[in-house]
Amino acid sequence: MDMKSKNNTTEELSVEKIVEEQSEKIDVDQLAKKYDTSARFRHVKGKIGITITMLAIMMSVFHLLTAGVITMNVMQHRAIHLTFAIILVFLLYPAFKKSNKERPSIIDYGLAILGAISVGYLGFMYEEIARRGLNVTTLDLIMGAITIVLLLEAARRSIGKQLPILAVIFLAYAYLGPYLPGILGHRGFSSTILIERMYLGNEGIFGIALGVSATYVFLFILFGAFLNGTGMSSLFTSAAVGIAGHRPGGPAKVSILASASLGMINGSAVANVATTGVFTIPLMNKVGYKKRFASAVEAVASTGGQITPPIMGTAAFVMAEFLGIPYTHVMIAAIIPAVLYFTALWFMVHFEAKKSGLVGIPRDQLPNVKALMKERGHLLLPIFLLLLLMFNGFTPIFAAFWSIVATYLVSMLRKETRMDIKTLLRTLEEGAKGAVFITMATAVVGIIIGVVSLTGIGLQLANIILSVSQGLMFPTLLLTMVACIVLGMGLPTTACYIVAVIVAAPALINLGVEPIVAHLFVLYFACLSNITPPVALASYTAAGVSGSNPTKVSWIAVRLGLAGFLVPFMFVYSPSLLIQGSSYIEIGLSIVSAILGVYLLGAAVIGYWIEKLKIYERVLLFSGSMLLMVGGLFTDLAGIILMAVILTLQLRRSKSSVGLDKNSLNLSRAK
């Protein structure tokens, strides 16, 4: 299907106009709520709505003050952070599908107040509790028990039942240790010890995971909200259209650029699909991509945003904290794998466009990138400031705080981007609301971490994995991949990553895999669970935008995201792809080899290169791509030889088809 002729229209493509048109056809909020539990909060109006808004604004202001103005005891800071979040969850999230969607019930108010008391108790009494040392009072235990129960319920409402059920299983395991058989058995722990450890210890609810949520994660979610408040999302999308829209199958390439840019900021594949997909999927349909293919492209691109530097969603901050390394080290290590992921997807949509004869959008209908940068390019300055500060040794907290301040100040430079008081308050509110479900996830994960630390189950699970895989690297990697994908079914990426790291990463590290390599391996598959059947939330959301079959979209997404499933194996066997312990020459050769490999992979998956590929050519080309991606002199040479063979066959066939076309043309002229 061709686009309209340039002569028919010279009207510039408007991102805002298309989004508005599609929003009238598709209820984006309802679509997000269907597949993303964290989006199912109430939109409360009236005095109660104003109260909730004020609480959310106060939460954001509190985190800004503690990030850049005042200092506070770590445990007290985490307790106040969780207090705000648990109140907002009970007021914003209905208990059940049939619960009132417009205002909280009496029970919701009661739970919110009880949560404020039980969690706030630790914040206000922490110094007294610390002075008492091991002398835990009955009131401490009561408050701890209430907090655990309310936390599990709040998590069920905001992120779904999977993670709370998993936390209950771990608590039961800690309590029932003496009754468990074989390697799983242990001495067991009383309910008193469990409550004390989960509530008062620094390896339970208020441990490292919640600490990251209360600092890095919240601030970067708030930073993303400020960027959206200034119109940054529209800038990214419009710029992507202007840069790639005219190329063959241009809208699919626009989807890749826009979704990668926005996905790394918002950290949610589902939310990213629901926002950018409303624009990119219909645009892909217009130039001739099938609905299922277009939906899969958007799902894969949005999922990849979470592994894309410099922000990488939120899980990467937890990773840096777990590993005890600067966040910039994680960011640098993730650059090449992210490039390979999106390069493979880019080649696939390109070859699909060439195979189907699809064209791009006429240049005169595209936004003028130079004019766009002149008008709104100043909005990019806070991102440059963020990178500058982090690469100069400042903490992510410091960098995020001043980047948020800079975003507000920079927005004032032009009337079109200026944040007035109303927009500022709405941004503060949205930042807090966007962070509460991550807060719940990290707090509940703290329970799992506490049990693992208390019982040593992590070591036992690592031993089980190594026993099943017989200590072999590849089977261990496969088992870890499956575990991550299964755990990620319906879980937020951050929660999935933390649980999977606890369960699976020790087995990889025991086999000699570097910790950062093992953690990135786990993170990749925690993200890819968003497109992997049977529960593929990003794919289902994209299918909802286009009205396609969700299962079929999911399987196409797996095919398009195949590089994402292969890249983690690549960097385990070739750590130079993570810029780990190798010379610059070795790193450079690995990058060139890997990019060539994903290029051939794209052609093999789509079935088109210069000409349509025959079955045996696809098999040989796929084999060549694998050899190039594995890395190593002999495998690279073998891969290049296979590529040369197929290239020769393709060129011969191309010349033959050109010759046939010329003969047909001459024959028709003779007639």
C-alpha positions as CSV (number, residue, x, y, z in Angstrom):
1,M,0.0,0.0,0.0
2,D,1.4,3.4,-1.0
3,M,1.1,6.6,0.8
4,K,-0.8,9.5,-0.9
5,S,1.1,11.3,-3.6
6,K,3.0,14.4,-2.5
7,N,0.9,16.4,-4.9
8,N,-2.2,15.6,-3.0
9,T,-1.1,17.2,0.3
10,T,1.7,19.0,1.8
11,E,0.2,19.1,5.3
12,E,2.7,18.4,8.0
13,L,2.1,15.2,10.0
14,S,1.0,16.3,13.5
15,V,1.7,13.9,16.3
16,E,-0.8,15.6,18.6
17,K,-3.6,15.5,16.0
18,I,-3.2,11.7,15.4
19,V,-3.0,11.0,19.1
20,E,-6.2,13.0,19.6
21,E,-8.0,11.2,16.8
22,Q,-6.9,7.8,18.0
23,S,-7.8,8.7,21.6
24,E,-11.4,9.3,20.5
25,K,-11.5,5.7,19.1
26,I,-9.5,4.0,21.9
27,D,-9.9,4.7,25.6
28,V,-6.2,4.6,26.5
29,D,-6.8,4.7,30.2
30,Q,-9.1,1.7,30.0
31,L,-6.7,-0.1,27.8
32,A,-3.8,0.4,30.3
33,K,-6.0,-0.6,33.2
34,K,-7.0,-3.8,31.4
35,Y,-3.4,-5.1,31.3
36,D,-1.6,-3.1,33.9
37,T,-2.8,-3.4,37.5
38,S,-0.8,-0.4,38.6
39,A,-2.9,1.8,36.3
40,R,-6.2,0.8,37.8
41,F,-6.5,3.6,40.3
42,R,-9.5,5.7,41.0
43,H,-9.9,9.2,39.6
44,V,-11.5,10.7,42.7
45,K,-13.2,14.1,42.5
46,G,-14.4,16.6,45.1
47,K,-12.9,17.2,48.5
48,I,-11.5,13.7,48.8
49,G,-9.9,14.0,45.4
50,I,-8.3,17.3,46.5
51,T,-7.0,15.6,49.7
52,I,-5.5,12.8,47.7
53,T,-3.9,15.3,45.3
54,M,-2.4,17.2,48.2
55,L,-1.0,14.0,49.7
56,A,0.6,13.0,46.4
57,I,2.1,16.6,46.0
58,M,3.4,16.4,49.6
59,M,5.0,13.1,48.9
60,S,6.9,14.5,45.9
61,V,7.9,17.7,47.7
62,F,9.2,15.5,50.6
63,H,11.4,13.5,48.3
64,L,12.7,16.7,46.6
65,L,13.6,18.2,50.0
66,T,15.3,15.1,51.3
67,A,17.2,14.7,48.0
68,G,18.6,18.2,47.8
69,V,17.9,20.3,50.9
70,I,17.6,18.4,54.2
71,T,19.1,15.1,55.5
72,M,17.3,12.4,57.4
73,N,18.0,9.1,59.0
74,V,17.8,6.3,56.4
75,M,15.2,4.2,58.2
76,Q,13.0,7.1,59.0
77,H,13.2,8.3,55.4
78,R,12.1,4.9,54.1
79,A,9.3,4.7,56.7
80,I,7.9,8.1,55.7
81,H,8.2,7.1,52.0
82,L,6.2,3.9,52.6
83,T,3.7,5.8,54.8
84,F,2.8,8.1,52.0
85,A,2.6,5.2,49.5
86,I,0.4,2.9,51.6
87,I,-2.1,5.7,52.3
88,L,-2.3,6.6,48.6
89,V,-2.7,3.0,47.6
90,F,-5.7,2.4,49.9
91,L,-7.3,5.6,48.8
92,L,-6.6,5.2,45.0
93,Y,-6.9,1.5,44.3
94,P,-10.2,-0.3,44.7
95,A,-10.1,-3.6,46.7
96,F,-12.0,-5.6,44.0
97,K,-13.4,-5.1,40.5
98,K,-16.9,-4.4,41.8
99,S,-15.7,-1.9,44.3
100,N,-16.6,1.8,44.0
101,K,-14.4,3.3,41.3
102,E,-15.2,6.9,42.1
103,R,-14.5,7.2,45.8
104,P,-12.9,5.2,48.7
105,S,-15.1,3.2,51.0
106,I,-15.1,3.4,54.8
107,I,-12.9,0.3,54.9
108,D,-10.4,2.0,52.6
109,Y,-10.2,5.0,54.9
110,G,-9.7,2.7,57.9
111,L,-7.0,0.8,56.2
112,A,-5.2,4.0,55.1
113,I,-5.3,5.4,58.6
114,L,-4.1,2.0,60.1
115,G,-1.3,1.9,57.5
116,A,-0.2,5.4,58.4
117,I,-0.1,4.5,62.1
118,S,1.7,1.2,61.8
119,V,4.3,2.3,59.2
120,G,4.6,5.8,60.6
121,Y,5.2,4.3,64.1
122,L,8.6,3.0,62.9
123,G,9.5,6.4,61.4
124,F,8.7,8.4,64.5
125,M,9.9,5.8,67.1
126,Y,13.0,4.6,65.3
127,E,15.5,6.3,67.5
128,E,13.8,5.0,70.6
129,I,13.6,1.5,69.1
130,A,17.4,1.7,68.2
131,R,18.2,2.7,71.8
132,R,16.4,-0.3,73.1
133,G,18.4,-2.6,71.0
134,L,17.2,-6.2,71.3
135,N,14.4,-5.3,73.7
136,V,11.4,-5.5,71.4
137,T,8.1,-4.5,72.9
138,T,4.7,-6.0,72.3
139,L,3.6,-2.8,70.7
140,D,6.5,-3.1,68.2
141,L,5.4,-6.6,67.3
142,I,1.7,-5.6,66.9
143,M,2.7,-2.7,64.6
144,G,5.0,-5.0,62.7
145,A,2.3,-7.6,62.2
146,I,-0.3,-5.0,61.1
147,T,2.3,-3.5,58.6
148,I,3.0,-6.9,57.0
149,V,-0.7,-7.7,56.5
150,L,-1.5,-4.2,55.2
151,L,1.5,-4.2,52.9
152,L,0.5,-7.5,51.3
153,E,-3.1,-6.2,50.8
154,A,-1.8,-2.9,49.4
155,A,0.5,-4.8,47.0
156,R,-2.4,-7.0,45.9
157,R,-4.4,-4.0,44.9
158,S,-1.7,-2.1,43.2
159,I,0.5,-4.7,41.4
160,G,-1.6,-7.9,41.5
161,K,-1.7,-11.0,43.6
162,Q,1.4,-12.8,42.2
163,L,4.0,-11.0,44.3
164,P,2.0,-11.0,47.6
165,I,1.4,-14.8,47.2
166,L,5.1,-15.3,46.6
167,A,5.9,-13.4,49.7
168,V,3.4,-15.5,51.8
169,I,5.1,-18.7,50.4
170,F,8.5,-17.4,51.6
171,L,7.1,-16.5,55.0
172,A,5.5,-19.9,55.3
173,Y,8.8,-21.5,54.3
174,A,10.6,-19.6,57.0
175,Y,8.1,-20.7,59.6
176,L,7.6,-24.3,58.5
177,G,11.3,-25.1,58.1
178,P,11.4,-28.1,60.5
179,Y,8.6,-29.8,58.7
180,L,10.0,-29.6,55.2
181,P,11.8,-32.5,53.6
182,G,15.4,-32.9,52.3
183,I,17.5,-29.9,51.2
184,L,14.6,-27.4,51.9
185,G,14.4,-28.2,55.6
186,H,15.8,-25.9,58.3
187,R,15.3,-25.1,62.0
188,G,12.4,-22.7,61.4
189,F,11.7,-19.3,62.9
190,S,8.9,-18.2,65.1
191,S,6.4,-15.5,64.1
192,T,8.0,-13.2,66.7
193,I,11.4,-13.5,65.0
194,L,9.9,-13.1,61.5
195,I,7.9,-9.9,62.4
196,E,11.0,-8.5,64.2
197,R,13.2,-9.3,61.2
198,M,10.8,-8.0,58.5
199,Y,9.7,-4.9,60.4
200,L,12.6,-3.8,62.4
201,G,15.6,-5.2,60.6
202,N,17.5,-3.6,57.7
203,E,17.1,-6.7,55.5
204,G,13.3,-6.9,55.5
205,I,10.6,-4.5,54.4
206,F,12.8,-1.4,55.0
207,G,15.8,-2.9,53.4
208,I,17.9,-2.1,50.3
209,A,15.0,-2.6,47.8
210,L,12.7,0.0,49.5
211,G,15.7,2.2,50.0
212,V,16.4,2.4,46.3
213,S,12.6,3.1,45.7
214,A,12.7,5.9,48.2
215,T,15.7,7.6,46.6
216,Y,16.8,6.8,43.0
217,V,13.5,5.3,41.7
218,F,11.2,7.9,43.0
219,L,13.3,10.8,41.8
220,F,13.7,9.4,38.3
221,I,10.0,8.7,38.0
222,L,9.4,12.3,39.1
223,F,12.0,13.4,36.6
224,G,10.1,11.5,33.9
225,A,6.9,13.2,35.0
226,F,8.6,16.7,34.7
227,L,9.8,15.8,31.2
228,N,6.3,14.8,30.2
229,G,4.9,18.0,31.8
230,T,7.1,20.1,29.5
231,G,6.1,18.2,26.4
232,M,9.2,16.1,26.1
233,S,7.3,13.0,25.0
234,S,5.8,14.9,22.1
235,L,9.3,16.2,21.2
236,F,10.7,12.7,21.1
237,T,7.9,11.4,19.0
238,S,7.9,14.3,16.6
239,A,11.7,14.1,16.2
240,A,11.5,10.4,15.6
241,V,8.9,11.0,12.8
242,G,11.1,13.7,11.2
243,I,14.2,11.5,11.3
244,A,12.9,8.1,10.2
245,G,9.4,8.7,8.8
246,H,10.5,9.0,5.2
247,R,12.5,5.7,5.1
248,P,11.1,2.4,3.8
249,G,8.5,1.4,6.4
250,G,9.3,4.6,8.2
251,P,6.5,4.5,10.9
252,A,7.9,1.2,12.2
253,K,11.3,2.9,12.6
254,V,9.6,5.9,14.3
255,S,8.1,3.4,16.7
256,I,11.5,2.1,17.6
257,L,13.1,5.5,18.1
258,A,10.1,7.0,20.1
259,S,9.4,3.9,22.2
260,A,13.1,3.4,23.1
261,S,13.4,7.1,24.1
262,L,10.2,7.2,26.2
263,G,10.5,3.7,27.6
264,M,13.8,4.2,29.3
265,I,12.2,7.1,31.2
266,N,8.8,5.7,32.3
267,G,10.1,2.2,33.1
268,S,6.9,0.5,32.2
269,A,6.5,-1.4,28.9
270,V,2.7,-1.5,29.2
271,A,2.4,2.2,29.9
272,N,4.7,3.0,27.1
273,V,2.7,0.9,24.6
274,A,-0.5,2.5,25.8
275,T,0.9,6.0,25.2
276,T,3.2,5.8,22.1
277,G,1.3,2.9,20.5
278,V,-1.8,5.0,20.0
279,F,0.2,7.0,17.6
280,T,2.7,4.6,16.1
281,I,0.5,1.5,15.4
282,P,-2.1,3.3,13.3
283,L,0.7,5.1,11.4
284,M,2.3,1.7,10.7
285,N,-1.1,0.4,9.5
286,K,-1.4,3.4,7.1
287,V,1.8,2.6,5.2
288,G,0.9,-1.1,4.8
289,Y,2.2,-3.0,7.8
290,K,-0.3,-5.7,9.0
291,K,-1.9,-4.9,12.4
292,R,-0.4,-7.8,14.2
293,F,3.1,-7.0,12.9
294,A,2.7,-3.3,13.8
295,S,1.5,-4.2,17.3
296,A,4.4,-6.6,17.8
297,V,6.9,-3.9,16.7
298,E,5.5,-1.5,19.3
299,A,5.5,-4.1,22.1
300,V,9.1,-5.1,21.4
301,A,10.3,-1.5,21.2
302,S,8.5,-0.4,24.4
303,T,9.9,-3.4,26.2
304,G,13.4,-2.6,25.1
305,G,13.2,0.9,26.6
306,Q,13.8,-0.7,30.1
307,I,17.2,-1.9,29.1
308,T,18.2,1.3,27.3
309,P,20.7,3.7,28.9
310,P,21.0,6.2,30.3
311,I,18.0,5.8,32.6
312,M,17.0,2.1,31.9
313,G,13.6,2.3,33.7
314,T,14.1,1.6,37.4
315,A,15.5,-1.9,37.9
316,A,19.0,-0.8,37.0
317,F,19.2,1.4,40.0
318,V,18.4,-1.6,42.2
319,M,21.1,-3.5,40.4
320,A,23.8,-0.9,41.0
321,E,22.9,-0.9,44.7
322,F,23.0,-4.7,44.9
323,L,26.3,-4.8,43.2
324,G,27.7,-2.0,45.2
325,I,29.0,-0.2,42.1
326,P,28.3,3.3,40.6
327,Y,25.2,3.4,38.4
328,T,27.3,4.7,35.5
329,H,29.1,1.3,35.4
330,V,25.8,-0.4,34.9
331,M,24.8,2.2,32.3
332,I,28.1,1.7,30.3
333,A,27.8,-2.1,30.4
334,A,24.3,-1.9,29.0
335,I,25.0,0.2,26.0
336,I,26.2,-2.4,23.5
337,P,23.5,-5.0,24.3
338,A,20.8,-2.3,23.9
339,V,22.3,-1.2,20.5
340,L,22.2,-4.9,19.4
341,Y,18.6,-5.3,20.5
342,F,17.3,-2.3,18.6
343,T,19.6,-2.7,15.6
344,A,18.1,-6.2,15.1
345,L,14.6,-4.8,15.4
346,W,15.4,-2.0,13.0
347,F,16.7,-4.4,10.4
348,M,13.7,-6.6,10.8
349,V,11.2,-3.9,10.1
350,H,13.4,-2.6,7.2
351,F,13.5,-6.1,5.6
352,E,9.7,-6.5,6.1
353,A,9.1,-3.1,4.4
354,K,11.4,-4.1,1.4
355,K,9.7,-7.5,1.2
356,S,6.2,-6.0,1.1
357,G,7.1,-3.1,-1.0
358,L,6.3,-0.5,1.7
359,V,7.4,3.1,1.4
360,G,7.8,5.8,4.0
361,I,5.9,9.1,4.5
362,P,6.6,11.8,2.0
363,R,9.2,14.3,3.4
364,D,6.9,17.3,3.0
365,Q,4.4,15.7,5.4
366,L,7.0,15.2,8.1
367,P,7.9,17.5,11.0
368,N,10.9,19.7,10.3
369,V,13.5,18.5,12.8
370,K,15.6,21.6,12.7
371,A,12.5,23.8,13.4
372,L,11.5,21.4,16.1
373,M,14.8,21.6,17.8
374,K,14.8,25.3,17.5
375,E,11.4,25.5,19.1
376,R,11.7,22.8,21.8
377,G,15.3,21.5,21.7
378,H,16.0,23.3,25.0
379,L,14.0,20.6,26.7
380,L,16.9,18.2,26.1
381,L,19.3,20.3,28.3
382,P,18.2,18.6,31.6
383,I,19.0,15.2,30.2
384,F,22.5,16.4,29.2
385,L,22.9,17.8,32.7
386,L,21.9,14.5,34.2
387,L,24.5,12.6,32.2
388,L,27.2,15.2,32.8
389,L,26.6,15.1,36.6
390,M,26.6,11.3,36.8
391,F,29.7,10.8,34.6
392,N,31.5,13.4,36.8
393,G,31.1,11.3,39.9
394,F,28.0,12.8,41.4
395,T,25.4,10.4,42.8
396,P,22.2,9.7,40.8
397,I,20.2,11.3,43.7
398,F,22.1,14.6,43.3
399,A,22.0,14.4,39.5
400,A,18.2,13.6,39.4
401,F,17.4,16.4,41.9
402,W,19.2,19.1,39.9
403,S,17.9,17.7,36.6
404,I,14.4,18.1,37.9
405,V,15.1,21.7,39.0
406,A,16.7,22.3,35.6
407,T,13.7,20.9,33.8
408,Y,11.4,23.3,35.5
409,L,13.7,26.3,34.9
410,V,14.4,25.3,31.2
411,S,10.7,25.0,30.5
412,M,10.4,28.7,31.3
413,L,12.6,29.7,28.3
414,R,9.7,29.4,25.9
415,K,6.0,30.1,26.2
416,E,5.0,26.8,24.5
417,T,6.8,24.7,27.1
418,R,6.4,26.8,30.2
419,M,5.1,25.0,33.3
420,D,2.5,27.1,35.1
421,I,1.5,26.5,38.7
422,K,-1.3,24.2,37.7
423,T,1.0,22.1,35.4
424,L,3.7,22.0,38.1
425,L,1.2,20.7,40.8
426,R,-0.2,18.1,38.3
427,T,3.3,17.0,37.6
428,L,4.2,16.5,41.3
429,E,0.9,14.6,41.7
430,E,1.5,12.3,38.7
431,G,5.1,11.6,39.8
432,A,3.9,10.4,43.2
433,K,1.1,8.3,41.8
434,G,3.5,6.8,39.3
435,A,5.8,5.7,42.0
436,V,3.4,4.1,44.6
437,F,3.2,0.7,42.9
438,I,7.0,0.5,42.6
439,T,7.1,1.3,46.3
440,M,4.7,-1.5,47.1
441,A,6.6,-3.9,44.9
442,T,10.0,-3.1,46.5
443,A,8.6,-3.3,50.0
444,V,7.1,-6.7,49.5
445,V,10.3,-7.9,47.8
446,G,12.0,-6.8,51.0
447,I,10.0,-9.6,52.8
448,I,11.4,-12.2,50.3
449,I,14.9,-10.8,50.7
450,G,14.6,-11.0,54.5
451,V,13.5,-14.6,54.3
452,V,16.3,-15.5,51.9
453,S,18.9,-13.9,54.3
454,L,17.4,-15.5,57.3
455,T,17.1,-19.1,56.0
456,G,19.8,-19.3,53.4
457,I,17.3,-20.5,50.8
458,G,19.1,-18.6,48.1
459,L,22.1,-20.9,48.3
460,Q,19.9,-24.0,48.4
461,L,18.0,-22.8,45.2
462,A,21.4,-22.2,43.5
463,N,22.5,-25.7,44.4
464,I,19.2,-27.1,43.0
465,I,19.7,-25.2,39.7
466,L,23.3,-26.4,39.5
467,S,22.2,-30.0,40.3
468,V,19.6,-30.0,37.6
469,S,22.0,-28.5,35.0
470,Q,24.8,-30.8,36.2
471,G,27.0,-27.7,36.6
472,L,27.0,-27.0,32.9
473,M,26.9,-23.3,31.8
474,F,24.4,-23.5,28.9
475,P,21.7,-25.5,30.8
476,T,22.1,-23.2,33.8
477,L,21.5,-20.2,31.6
478,L,18.5,-21.8,30.0
479,L,17.0,-22.6,33.5
480,T,17.7,-19.1,34.6
481,M,16.0,-17.7,31.5
482,V,12.9,-19.8,32.1
483,A,12.8,-18.9,35.8
484,C,13.0,-15.1,35.0
485,I,10.2,-15.4,32.3
486,V,7.9,-17.4,34.6
487,L,8.5,-15.0,37.5
488,G,7.9,-12.0,35.3
489,M,4.4,-13.1,34.3
490,G,2.4,-10.2,35.6
491,L,5.1,-8.8,37.9
492,P,6.6,-5.3,37.5
493,T,10.0,-5.6,36.0
494,T,11.8,-4.3,39.1
495,A,10.1,-6.9,41.4
496,C,10.8,-9.7,38.9
497,Y,14.4,-8.7,38.6
498,I,15.0,-8.7,42.3
499,V,13.3,-12.0,42.9
500,A,15.0,-13.6,40.0
501,V,18.4,-12.3,41.1
502,I,17.9,-13.8,44.5
503,V,16.8,-17.2,43.1
504,A,18.9,-17.6,39.9
505,A,22.0,-15.2,39.9
506,P,23.9,-17.1,42.6
507,A,24.0,-20.2,40.4
508,L,25.5,-18.3,37.5
509,I,28.1,-16.5,39.8
510,N,29.1,-19.9,41.2
511,L,29.9,-21.0,37.7
512,G,32.3,-18.1,37.3
513,V,30.1,-15.5,35.6
514,E,30.9,-12.0,36.7
515,P,28.2,-10.5,39.0
516,I,27.3,-7.6,36.7
517,V,27.0,-10.0,33.7
518,A,24.8,-12.3,35.8
519,H,22.6,-9.5,36.9
520,L,22.2,-8.0,33.4
521,F,21.3,-11.5,32.1
522,V,18.5,-11.7,34.7
523,L,17.3,-8.1,34.0
524,Y,17.0,-8.9,30.2
525,F,14.7,-11.8,30.7
526,A,12.7,-10.0,33.5
527,C,12.0,-7.4,30.8
528,L,11.3,-9.8,28.0
529,S,8.6,-11.5,30.0
530,N,6.5,-8.5,28.8
531,I,6.4,-10.0,25.3
532,T,6.6,-13.7,26.1
533,P,3.4,-15.9,26.1
534,P,1.4,-17.0,27.8
535,V,1.3,-13.8,29.9
536,A,2.8,-11.0,27.7
537,L,1.3,-7.8,29.0
538,A,3.1,-5.4,26.5
539,S,2.0,-7.6,23.6
540,Y,-1.6,-7.8,24.9
541,T,-1.7,-4.0,25.3
542,A,-0.5,-3.4,21.7
543,A,-3.0,-5.9,20.4
544,G,-5.7,-3.9,22.3
545,V,-4.7,-0.8,20.4
546,S,-4.9,-2.4,17.0
547,G,-7.8,-4.8,17.7
548,S,-5.6,-7.8,16.9
549,N,-5.4,-11.3,18.4
550,P,-3.2,-11.0,21.6
551,T,-1.7,-14.4,21.4
552,K,-0.7,-14.0,17.7
553,V,0.8,-10.6,18.4
554,S,2.8,-12.2,21.3
555,W,4.4,-14.8,19.1
556,I,5.3,-12.3,16.4
557,A,6.8,-10.1,19.2
558,V,8.9,-13.1,20.3
559,R,10.2,-13.5,16.7
560,L,10.9,-9.8,16.4
561,G,12.5,-9.7,19.8
562,L,14.6,-12.8,19.1
563,A,17.9,-10.7,19.4
564,G,16.8,-9.9,23.0
565,F,16.7,-13.6,23.8
566,L,20.1,-14.2,22.2
567,V,22.0,-11.1,23.4
568,P,22.2,-12.1,27.1
569,F,23.7,-15.5,26.1
570,M,26.2,-13.6,23.9
571,F,27.5,-11.3,26.6
572,V,27.8,-14.2,29.1
573,Y,30.1,-16.0,26.7
574,S,31.7,-12.8,25.4
575,P,31.8,-10.2,28.3
576,S,33.6,-7.8,26.0
577,L,30.1,-6.9,24.8
578,L,29.6,-5.4,28.2
579,I,33.0,-3.6,28.0
580,Q,34.3,-6.0,30.7
581,G,37.9,-6.9,31.1
582,S,38.9,-6.7,27.4
583,S,41.2,-4.6,25.2
584,Y,39.6,-1.9,23.0
585,I,40.5,-3.9,19.9
586,E,38.7,-7.0,21.3
587,I,35.7,-4.9,22.2
588,G,35.6,-3.3,18.8
589,L,35.9,-6.6,17.0
590,S,33.1,-8.1,19.2
591,I,30.8,-5.1,18.4
592,V,31.4,-5.3,14.6
593,S,30.9,-9.1,14.6
594,A,27.7,-8.8,16.8
595,I,26.1,-6.1,14.7
596,L,26.8,-8.1,11.5
597,G,25.3,-11.1,13.2
598,V,22.0,-9.3,14.2
599,Y,21.9,-7.9,10.6
600,L,21.9,-11.4,9.2
601,L,19.5,-12.5,12.0
602,G,17.0,-9.8,10.8
603,A,17.1,-11.1,7.2
604,A,16.8,-14.7,8.3
605,V,13.8,-14.1,10.5
606,I,11.9,-12.0,8.0
607,G,12.9,-14.2,5.0
608,Y,14.2,-11.4,2.8
609,W,17.6,-9.9,2.1
610,I,18.3,-8.6,-1.5
611,E,15.6,-11.0,-2.8
612,K,13.2,-13.3,-1.0
613,L,15.1,-16.0,0.8
614,K,14.5,-19.7,0.2
615,I,14.1,-22.0,3.2
616,Y,17.6,-23.4,3.0
617,E,19.0,-19.8,2.6
618,R,17.2,-18.7,5.7
619,V,18.6,-21.7,7.7
620,L,22.2,-21.0,6.5
621,L,21.9,-17.3,7.1
622,F,20.5,-17.9,10.6
623,S,23.5,-20.2,11.2
624,G,25.9,-17.6,10.0
625,S,24.3,-15.0,12.3
626,M,24.7,-17.3,15.3
627,L,28.3,-17.9,14.5
628,L,29.0,-14.2,14.2
629,M,27.2,-13.4,17.5
630,V,29.0,-16.1,19.4
631,G,32.3,-14.2,18.9
632,G,35.7,-15.7,18.2
633,L,38.0,-15.7,15.2
634,F,37.0,-19.1,13.7
635,T,33.3,-18.7,14.3
636,D,33.4,-15.2,12.8
637,L,35.2,-16.5,9.7
638,A,32.7,-19.4,9.3
639,G,29.8,-16.9,9.7
640,I,31.3,-14.6,7.0
641,I,31.8,-17.5,4.6
642,L,28.1,-18.5,5.0
643,M,27.1,-14.9,4.5
644,A,29.2,-14.7,1.3
645,V,27.6,-17.8,-0.1
646,I,24.1,-16.6,0.5
647,L,25.0,-13.1,-0.8
648,T,26.3,-14.7,-4.0
649,L,23.1,-16.6,-4.5
650,Q,21.0,-13.6,-3.8
651,L,22.9,-11.4,-6.3
652,R,22.6,-14.0,-9.0
653,R,18.9,-14.3,-8.5
654,S,18.6,-10.5,-8.4
655,K,20.4,-10.2,-11.8
656,S,18.2,-13.0,-13.2
657,S,15.0,-11.3,-12.1
658,V,16.2,-8.0,-13.5
659,G,17.0,-9.7,-16.8
660,L,13.6,-11.3,-16.9
661,D,11.9,-8.0,-16.2
662,K,13.9,-6.4,-19.1
663,N,12.9,-9.3,-21.5
664,S,9.3,-9.0,-20.5
665,L,9.4,-5.2,-21.1
666,N,11.0,-5.7,-24.6
667,L,8.5,-8.4,-25.4
668,S,5.6,-6.1,-24.5
669,R,7.0,-3.3,-26.5
670,A,7.4,-5.6,-29.6
671,K,3.8,-6.5,-29.3
